[in-house]
Amino acid sequence: MGGATLRLLTIACAVFAGLPARAGWREAASTHDQNRLARLEEARDRALGEAGDAGPARAVLASPASGADVFGSWRCRTIKLGGMTPLVVYSWFHCTIRDRGGEIAFEKTSGSQRMQGTLTRDGEGYVYLGASWVQGERPHRYSGAGASAGASATPDDQIGRLTATQDGARLELPFPLQESTFDVIELKR
């Protein structure tokens, strides 16, 4: 290898070494959140049991997966199951899924409870890492392994699985840290 080639290779290595690696969702998620996602089915079953007659949620959860495109604007509503109140079905709001500089971004853009985060392709769906906040607050970001004051979790952190369905899409959020046992965001065009 010539001197000029070696110098270019050294410079290129130094430049790339300074760039952050594009980590997968497991590297970004806290251990606590990885455990929550691993227990998604347990959370769903427990919440459905706590909710009793959870007709709207059962219909959303029963819709089979499809390979449909998830990008674009959606009508969305949150269904909270179990926990403080057995079943709460909110009205329709607006959500978007879009490319944001090489990342897939999910955002609930209307209503008093807001959320945003990233989606990472995983199997037949996507893993969502995000955070919630209340309208009027500064938008929160997923804290991951950086939970505040040594806590294992930050109350606003969210993890879930987004699946395109024959009827639209659903985002399942197991063991939210506030209010419920299981949340489902139903998405319709």
WOPENOR-V515870 format. One record per backbone hydrogen bond with DSSP energy under -1.0 kcal/mol. NH is the residue of the N-H (numbers start at 1). CO is the residue of the C=O. E is the energy in kcal/mol with one decimal. If there is no record, write none. Layout:
NH;CO;E
NH;CO;E
This chain:
6;2;-2.4
7;3;-2.2
8;4;-2.3
9;5;-2.5
10;6;-2.3
11;7;-2.5
12;8;-2.7
13;9;-2.4
14;10;-2.1
15;11;-2.4
16;12;-2.7
17;13;-2.2
18;14;-1.0
23;21;-1.3
28;24;-1.2
29;25;-2.3
34;30;-2.4
35;31;-2.2
36;32;-1.8
37;33;-2.4
38;34;-2.1
39;35;-1.1
40;37;-1.7
43;39;-2.6
44;40;-2.7
45;41;-2.7
46;42;-2.5
47;43;-2.6
48;44;-2.5
49;45;-1.9
50;46;-2.3
51;47;-2.3
54;52;-1.4
58;54;-3.0
59;55;-2.1
60;56;-1.8
61;57;-2.8
62;58;-1.7
66;164;-2.4
72;97;-3.2
74;95;-2.8
75;188;-3.4
76;93;-1.9
77;186;-1.8
79;184;-2.7
80;88;-2.8
81;182;-3.1
82;86;-2.9
84;179;-2.6
88;80;-2.2
90;78;-2.7
93;76;-3.5
95;74;-2.4
96;107;-2.4
97;72;-2.2
98;105;-2.1
100;103;-3.7
105;98;-3.4
106;117;-2.6
107;96;-2.2
108;115;-2.9
109;94;-2.3
114;133;-3.0
116;131;-1.9
117;106;-2.3
118;129;-2.4
119;104;-2.7
120;127;-2.3
122;125;-2.9
125;122;-1.8
126;162;-2.3
127;120;-2.8
128;160;-2.8
129;118;-2.2
130;158;-2.2
131;116;-2.3
132;156;-1.7
133;114;-2.0
135;112;-3.4
137;134;-2.7
146;143;-2.4
151;148;-2.6
157;154;-2.0
158;130;-3.0
160;128;-1.9
161;172;-1.9
162;126;-2.5
163;170;-2.6
165;168;-2.5
166;64;-1.7
169;187;-1.8
170;163;-2.1
171;185;-2.1
172;161;-2.6
173;183;-3.2
175;181;-1.9
180;178;-2.3
181;81;-2.2
182;81;-1.8
183;173;-2.2
184;79;-2.4
185;171;-2.8
186;77;-2.8
187;169;-2.8
188;75;-2.9
